[in-house]
Amino acid sequence: MPEQPELTIQGWGPRPATPGDEGPDGVLTKAARRHLTRELGWEPRATPPAPVDGIRLAPCRLPEEDRAALAGLLGEDHVRTDRGSRLRRAGGKSYLDLLRRREGDASDAPDAVALPGTTEETAALLAMCSERGIVVVPFGGGTSVVGGLAGVDPDDRPVLAVDLTRMASVQALDVHSSLVTVGPGMRGPALERALAREGLTLGHLPQSWEFATLGGYAATRSAGQSSTGVGRFDELVAGLILATPSGVLELGHPPASAAGPDLLGLALGSEGTLGVITELTLRVRPKPSASAYEGWSFRTWADGLAALQQLARHDLLPDVVRLSDADETRANLLMAAGAGAKALRGSLRARGRAEGCMLVVGWEGVPDLVRARVRAASSLLRDGGAVRLGRRVGDSWRRHRFEAPYLRDRLMDGGLLVETLETAATWTALPTVYDTTRRALRESLARGGHRPLVMAHVSHGYATGASLYFTVLADRDDALPIQQWLSAKRAATDALLAAGGTLTHHHAVGADHRPWLEREVGSLGVEVLRAVKQRLDPHGICNPGVLLPD
């Protein structure tokens, strides 16, 4: 079976072709370049990645007898130790991951790659690895941005990437019950194509949608761009199968069960530390027959937050909600090219909203319901002081919703630090979390009289609060680029937790956040998780470098 297209080793990846969409050109507008140079003290310079054939890769540590045993179980074609296979499964796609590989460092590459094809093969593989002392790191799309594929083992045992590509098909579709059963290696676009033939959709569209896998969504408790309406991915999972070194767990019994605590919740968000998800049963819905995406503008960030809170209170939040602060709004307008963007900038200036905050909202469903929801929400938005910008703004966002990671590659080529972090908070705490996190990032990344550009938007709204997603741009410290971001990340995480934010909303814990996990779940909570891991993974082979603190 041919493998699915993969992300590039030192960047996000070759963009899948989309009919009618040429994709990002990767070139900043002149206005955007001037803005970044002035604000950041950025000196545009060429900082291309090291040649791929020059990336340092340690020798394979997997003993030949272990490789042969794995090949005997899965077949010779499904156990690989060649350079290309190992490099393609080296870490994830965080700024730090990319920095290391751009500098020629692939120390996080696995020693070998295994490709099981069934739950039974996966369970046998895990049992064998547990017996032989081989660390196992599940690998789906490779899009983790929090060190979820680090493969760090305190005992320095060989690391095996368990690639789930071969388990990437629709196994069953129950149209009457709105349930689909799929393999964990399936990607979002492939599932949507299969469901569309039956007039159905999953509707889960994170920014990583083009490459991430369904198993990865479940393991990290992902949230898509339409999650305000569709729900987070953990809400879409009706059941799953988890292969562990101690056996196989079949969890979840739709439509609902009261048979004790929900063990399904233990597997969701477990990040490969308990085993490997080998099958998912998901809730699907009819494909929308109508949609409406549009833009609105608020004078201030506070006005926008207040309006979203009112929408949430009256159960009128759209399916997509994305409120950008003034800095993100300004940057998006400067980076947008073409006559449409120029006209929008002129319109905002004419309305006195050139320094305002833009809101993108979207509704999907049956036509009558979409129209009713748009009317009701629009009334509250106007009451909150918003000015409607029209559907061209919403449709533009929709067309370009997956482009940011590709632009990041180009900005890194030019010598910029580009990274994101996210959290969530109640409506009451949200303004303080925003202010303190932003201040921590600005102060920790200040250099030579210049401060970074810290942009933020609200998304994924709830009745009780919303998520906050920060994007940071700064002139890169070429001498200590990794330490530059580690210091900023530490300061921001301490600040947002102290202000009442969550450790993560949808990026997961990974290796990057695990030092702070105890602050969120408590020492007893960490002990409970360790006890579950000990029972399912007694020799600690399952992704030991993530989630649980040392």
C-alpha positions in Angstrom: 0.0 0.0 0.0 1.5 3.4 -0.9 2.0 5.8 2.0 0.1 9.0 2.3 1.7 12.3 1.4 3.9 13.4 4.3 4.9 16.7 5.8 8.3 18.0 4.8 11.1 17.2 7.2 12.1 20.8 7.9 8.7 22.6 7.5 5.0 22.1 7.3 4.7 20.4 4.0 3.8 20.5 0.3 0.2 21.8 0.2 -2.3 19.3 -1.2 -3.8 20.7 -4.5 -7.2 22.3 -4.0 -9.2 23.0 -7.2 -9.6 26.8 -7.7 -7.2 27.7 -4.9 -3.6 28.5 -5.7 -2.6 28.5 -2.1 -0.2 30.9 -0.3 2.6 32.5 -2.3 4.7 32.7 0.8 5.7 36.4 0.0 4.9 39.2 2.5 3.3 42.4 1.1 5.5 45.4 1.2 3.3 47.0 3.9 3.6 43.9 6.1 7.4 43.8 5.6 7.8 47.4 6.6 5.5 46.9 9.6 7.5 43.9 10.9 10.8 45.6 10.3 9.7 48.7 12.2 7.9 47.0 15.1 10.3 44.1 15.7 13.7 45.5 14.8 13.7 42.6 12.3 16.6 42.5 9.9 15.3 40.3 7.0 18.0 37.8 6.2 18.3 34.5 4.5 18.4 31.6 7.1 17.6 28.6 5.0 17.5 25.1 6.5 20.5 22.8 6.3 20.5 20.4 3.4 18.4 17.4 4.2 21.2 15.1 3.3 23.3 16.9 5.8 21.0 16.3 8.8 22.7 14.5 11.5 21.1 11.1 12.3 22.4 8.8 15.1 23.0 5.1 14.2 20.1 2.8 14.7 20.2 1.3 18.2 17.6 -1.4 17.6 19.4 -4.8 17.9 19.2 -7.0 14.8 17.5 -9.8 16.6 14.7 -7.4 17.7 14.3 -6.0 14.2 14.0 -9.6 12.9 11.4 -10.5 15.5 9.3 -7.4 14.6 9.7 -8.3 10.9 8.5 -11.8 11.6 5.4 -10.4 13.2 4.6 -7.6 10.7 6.5 -8.6 7.5 9.8 -7.3 6.2 8.2 -4.4 4.3 6.6 -3.1 7.5 9.7 -2.7 9.7 12.1 0.0 8.4 15.4 1.3 9.6 16.5 3.3 6.5 17.5 7.0 6.9 14.5 8.4 5.0 11.9 6.5 7.0 13.5 7.5 10.3 13.8 11.2 9.3 10.2 11.5 8.2 9.1 10.4 11.7 11.5 12.7 13.6 9.5 14.8 16.0 6.6 17.1 15.3 6.1 20.6 13.9 6.6 23.0 16.7 8.9 26.0 16.2 11.5 24.2 18.3 11.1 21.0 16.3 11.6 22.8 13.1 14.6 24.9 14.4 16.5 21.7 15.4 16.0 20.0 12.0 16.7 23.2 10.1 20.0 23.3 12.0 20.7 19.7 10.9 19.7 18.0 14.2 17.5 15.0 14.1 18.4 13.6 17.5 14.6 13.0 18.1 14.4 10.6 15.2 13.3 7.0 16.1 15.6 4.1 15.7 13.1 2.2 13.5 9.6 2.5 12.1 6.9 -0.2 12.3 3.6 -0.2 10.4 1.1 -2.6 11.9 -2.1 -3.2 9.9 -4.6 -4.4 12.5 -5.5 -4.2 16.2 -4.2 -7.7 16.7 -0.8 -6.9 15.1 -0.6 -3.7 17.2 -1.3 -5.5 20.5 1.2 -8.2 19.7 3.7 -5.5 18.7 3.3 -3.7 22.0 3.6 -7.0 24.0 6.8 -7.8 22.2 8.2 -4.3 22.7 7.4 -4.4 26.4 9.1 -7.7 26.8 12.2 -6.6 24.8 12.5 -3.0 26.3 11.7 -1.1 23.1 10.0 2.3 23.5 6.9 2.9 21.3 5.8 6.3 20.0 2.5 6.3 17.9 2.9 8.3 14.7 -0.1 9.7 12.7 0.3 12.9 10.8 3.3 14.2 12.7 1.7 17.6 13.3 2.2 17.8 17.1 3.3 21.3 18.2 4.0 20.5 21.9 6.7 17.9 21.6 4.2 15.0 21.5 6.6 12.8 19.5 9.7 13.4 21.5 10.4 9.8 22.2 12.5 10.7 25.3 13.2 7.8 27.5 15.1 8.1 30.8 16.6 4.6 30.3 17.8 5.4 26.8 16.1 2.4 25.2 15.6 2.0 21.4 12.6 4.0 20.1 10.2 2.5 17.6 7.8 4.9 15.8 4.5 3.0 15.2 3.1 4.5 12.0 -0.6 4.0 11.6 -0.7 4.6 7.8 -1.9 1.1 7.1 -5.0 1.5 9.3 -6.5 4.3 7.3 -9.9 3.1 6.0 -13.6 3.4 6.7 -14.4 0.1 8.4 -18.2 0.6 8.9 -20.8 3.2 8.3 -24.1 3.2 10.1 -26.1 5.9 8.3 -29.2 5.4 10.4 -27.3 5.8 13.7 -25.0 8.6 12.3 -21.9 6.6 13.3 -18.8 5.8 11.3 -16.0 3.4 12.3 -12.5 4.2 11.0 -8.9 3.4 11.4 -6.7 5.8 13.3 -4.4 6.6 10.4 -7.1 8.1 8.3 -6.8 11.8 7.6 -9.6 14.4 7.7 -9.9 15.0 3.9 -10.1 11.3 3.1 -12.9 10.8 5.7 -14.8 13.8 4.5 -14.7 12.5 0.9 -15.9 9.1 2.0 -18.7 10.6 4.1 -19.8 13.0 1.4 -20.9 10.1 -0.8 -23.6 9.4 1.8 -24.4 13.1 2.4 -22.6 13.2 5.7 -19.7 15.0 7.4 -17.6 14.9 10.5 -17.0 18.6 10.4 -13.8 18.6 12.5 -11.4 21.1 10.8 -8.3 22.0 12.9 -5.6 24.0 11.2 -3.7 20.7 10.8 -6.6 19.1 8.9 -4.7 18.5 5.7 -2.2 16.2 7.4 -3.3 15.2 10.9 -5.0 11.8 11.5 -8.1 10.8 13.4 -6.1 8.8 15.9 -4.1 11.9 16.6 -7.2 14.0 17.2 -8.4 11.5 19.8 -5.0 11.2 21.5 -4.8 14.9 21.9 -8.4 15.9 22.4 -8.3 18.2 19.4 -10.6 21.1 18.7 -11.5 22.1 15.2 -12.2 25.6 13.8 -15.9 24.8 13.8 -15.9 23.2 17.3 -18.2 25.9 18.8 -20.9 24.4 16.7 -19.8 20.8 16.0 -18.1 20.2 19.3 -14.5 19.2 20.2 -13.2 15.9 18.9 -13.6 14.2 22.2 -17.4 15.0 21.9 -17.4 13.3 18.5 -15.9 10.0 19.7 -18.6 7.4 20.5 -16.1 4.6 21.1 -12.6 3.4 20.4 -10.2 0.4 20.7 -7.0 0.9 22.6 -4.2 -1.7 22.2 -1.9 -1.7 25.2 1.1 -3.8 26.3 -1.3 -5.6 28.8 -4.1 -6.3 26.3 -6.9 -4.6 24.3 -9.5 -2.2 25.7 -12.8 -1.7 23.9 -14.3 1.5 25.3 -17.5 3.4 24.7 -21.0 2.1 24.1 -23.2 4.4 22.0 -25.6 6.0 22.3 -24.9 6.2 26.1 -24.2 4.1 29.1 -24.3 4.6 32.9 -22.1 1.6 33.6 -19.7 3.2 36.0 -17.1 6.0 35.3 -16.4 6.8 31.7 -13.2 4.9 30.8 -13.4 6.2 27.3 -12.3 9.6 28.7 -9.0 8.0 30.0 -8.0 7.1 26.4 -9.0 10.5 25.0 -6.1 12.8 25.5 -3.7 10.0 26.7 -1.2 11.0 24.0 0.1 7.5 23.4 1.2 7.0 27.0 -1.3 4.1 27.6 -1.2 2.4 24.3 -2.1 2.8 20.6 -5.6 3.7 19.4 -6.4 1.3 16.6 -10.1 2.0 15.9 -12.5 4.9 16.4 -16.3 5.1 16.2 -17.3 8.7 15.5 -20.5 10.7 15.5 -21.3 12.2 12.1 -24.0 14.5 10.8 -25.7 15.5 7.6 -23.6 17.6 5.3 -24.8 21.2 5.6 -26.9 22.4 2.7 -26.3 26.1 3.5 -23.6 28.2 5.0 -22.9 31.8 5.8 -19.5 33.2 6.7 -19.0 36.9 7.3 -16.9 39.6 9.0 -17.7 42.2 11.6 -15.7 44.9 13.3 -15.6 46.1 16.9 -13.9 49.3 18.1 -12.2 47.6 20.9 -11.2 44.1 22.2 -13.3 44.6 25.3 -16.4 45.4 23.1 -15.8 42.2 21.1 -15.5 40.0 24.3 -18.6 41.5 25.7 -20.6 40.8 22.5 -19.4 37.2 22.4 -20.3 36.7 26.0 -23.8 37.9 25.2 -24.1 35.5 22.3 -22.9 32.6 24.5 -25.4 33.6 27.3 -28.3 33.4 24.8 -27.1 30.2 23.1 -26.5 32.1 19.9 -22.8 31.5 19.2 -22.2 30.7 15.6 -20.4 27.4 14.6 -17.2 29.4 13.8 -16.2 32.2 16.1 -12.9 34.0 15.7 -12.4 37.4 17.3 -8.9 38.9 16.5 -7.4 41.6 18.8 -6.2 44.9 17.3 -2.6 43.6 16.6 -3.8 40.5 14.8 -6.4 42.4 12.9 -3.8 44.9 11.7 -1.3 42.2 10.8 -3.9 40.2 8.8 -5.0 43.3 6.9 -1.4 44.2 6.1 -0.5 40.7 4.9 -3.6 40.4 2.7 -2.9 41.2 -0.9 -5.2 42.1 -3.8 -7.9 44.6 -4.6 -10.3 43.1 -2.2 -8.0 43.6 0.8 -7.2 47.1 -0.3 -10.9 47.9 -0.5 -11.5 46.4 2.9 -8.7 48.6 4.4 -10.3 51.6 2.8 -13.7 50.8 4.1 -12.5 50.3 7.7 -10.7 53.7 7.6 -13.8 55.4 6.3 -15.9 53.9 9.1 -13.3 54.8 11.8 -12.4 51.2 12.4 -8.9 51.1 11.1 -7.6 50.3 14.6 -10.5 48.0 15.5 -10.9 44.2 16.1 -12.2 41.9 13.5 -14.6 39.1 14.1 -15.2 36.2 11.7 -18.3 34.2 12.2 -19.8 31.2 10.3 -23.0 29.2 10.4 -23.7 25.9 8.6 -26.8 23.7 8.4 -30.2 23.8 6.7 -31.1 27.1 5.0 -34.0 28.2 7.2 -32.1 27.5 10.4 -28.9 29.2 9.1 -30.9 32.3 8.2 -32.7 32.4 11.6 -29.4 32.0 13.5 -27.7 34.7 11.4 -30.6 37.2 12.1 -30.6 36.5 15.8 -26.8 36.7 16.2 -26.6 39.8 14.0 -29.1 41.7 16.2 -27.0 41.1 19.3 -23.7 41.9 17.5 -25.1 45.3 16.4 -26.3 45.9 19.9 -22.8 45.3 21.0 -21.4 48.0 18.7 -20.3 45.8 15.8 -20.3 46.9 12.2 -21.0 44.3 9.6 -18.2 43.9 7.0 -20.0 41.4 4.8 -19.5 37.9 3.4 -16.4 38.6 1.4 -14.4 38.8 4.6 -15.8 35.6 5.9 -15.4 33.7 2.6 -11.7 34.9 2.4 -11.0 33.6 5.8 -12.6 30.3 4.9 -10.6 29.9 1.7 -7.3 30.7 3.5 -7.9 29.0 6.9 -5.1 26.4 6.6 -2.3 28.7 5.3 -0.6 30.0 8.4 1.8 27.0 8.9 3.1 27.5 5.3 3.6 31.2 5.9 5.5 30.3 9.1 8.1 28.4 7.0 8.7 31.5 4.9 9.0 33.7 7.9 11.5 31.3 9.5 13.5 31.4 6.3 13.8 35.2 6.8 15.1 35.0 10.3 12.0 35.4 12.4 10.8 33.5 15.5 7.3 32.4 14.8 5.3 30.3 17.4 1.9 29.9 18.9 0.4 29.0 22.3 -3.1 28.6 23.5 -5.2 28.4 26.6 -8.8 28.8 27.7 -10.5 30.7 30.5 -13.9 31.7 31.8 -15.5 34.9 30.5 -14.6 36.5 33.8 -11.0 35.5 33.7 -10.4 35.9 30.0 -9.4 39.6 30.0 -6.8 39.0 32.7 -5.4 35.9 31.1 -5.1 37.8 27.8 -3.3 40.8 29.4 -0.9 38.8 31.6 0.1 36.3 28.9 0.6 39.1 26.4 2.7 41.1 28.9 4.9 38.0 29.8 5.6 37.3 26.1 6.4 41.0 25.3 8.7 41.4 28.2 10.5 38.0 27.8 11.2 38.5 24.1 12.2 42.2 24.2 15.5 42.8 22.5 17.5 45.9 21.7 14.6 48.3 22.4 12.2 46.3 20.3 9.4 44.1 21.5 7.8 41.1 19.7 4.5 41.3 17.9 2.0 39.3 20.1 -1.3 38.7 18.4 -4.3 36.9 19.8 -7.7 35.7 18.9 -10.7 34.1 20.7 -12.1 31.0 19.2 -14.0 27.9 20.4 -16.6 29.6 22.4 -18.6 28.0 25.3 -21.4 29.2 27.5 -18.8 29.5 30.3 -15.8 31.0 28.4 -13.6 30.6 25.4 -10.1 29.7 24.2 -7.3 32.2 23.5 -4.8 31.6 20.8 -1.6 33.6 20.7 0.8 34.0 17.7 4.2 35.5 18.4 6.6 37.0 16.0 10.1 38.3 17.0 13.5 38.9 15.5 15.2 35.6 16.1 18.3 35.4 18.3 20.5 33.5 15.9 23.0 32.7 18.7 20.5 31.1 21.2 17.3 30.6 19.2 16.0 27.6 21.2 16.7 29.2 24.6 15.0 32.4 23.4 11.6 30.7 22.9 12.0 28.3 25.9 12.3 31.4 28.2 9.3 33.1 26.7 7.2 29.9 26.8 8.0 29.4 30.5 7.1 33.0 31.4 3.9 32.9 29.4 2.8 29.5 30.9 3.4 30.6 34.4 1.5 33.8 33.7 -1.6 32.3 32.2 -1.9 29.6 34.9 -1.6 32.2 37.6 -4.3 34.3 35.9 -6.8 31.4 35.7 -6.1 29.9 32.2 -5.9 26.3 31.4 -2.5 24.6 30.6 -3.8 23.8 27.1 -7.1 24.0 25.3 -6.4 21.8 22.2 -2.7 21.4 21.6 -2.4 18.8 24.4 0.4 18.4 27.0 3.2 16.7 25.1 6.7 17.2 26.4 6.5 21.0 26.4 3.7 21.3 29.0 4.2 18.3 31.2 6.3 20.2 33.9 3.1 22.2 34.6 0.6 19.3 34.5 0.4 18.9 38.3 -0.7 22.5 38.7 -3.7 21.7 36.6 -4.8 18.3 37.8 -3.1 18.2 41.3 -0.6 15.7 42.7 -3.3 13.1 43.4 -4.5 13.4 39.8 -1.0 12.8 38.5 -0.8 9.7 40.8 -4.0 8.4 39.4 -2.7 8.7 35.9 0.5 7.0 36.8 -1.4 4.1 38.4 -3.4 3.6 35.2 -0.2 3.7 33.2 1.5 1.2 35.5 -1.4 -1.3 35.0 -1.6 -1.0 31.2 2.1 -0.3 30.5 4.1 -1.9 33.4 7.5 -1.4 31.7 6.9 2.2 30.7 7.4 1.7 26.9 4.5 3.8 25.7 5.6 7.4 24.8 7.4 8.0 28.1 8.5 11.5 27.2 5.1 13.1 27.3 2.2 14.0 29.5 3.3 12.7 32.9 5.9 14.9 34.8 9.1 13.3 35.8 
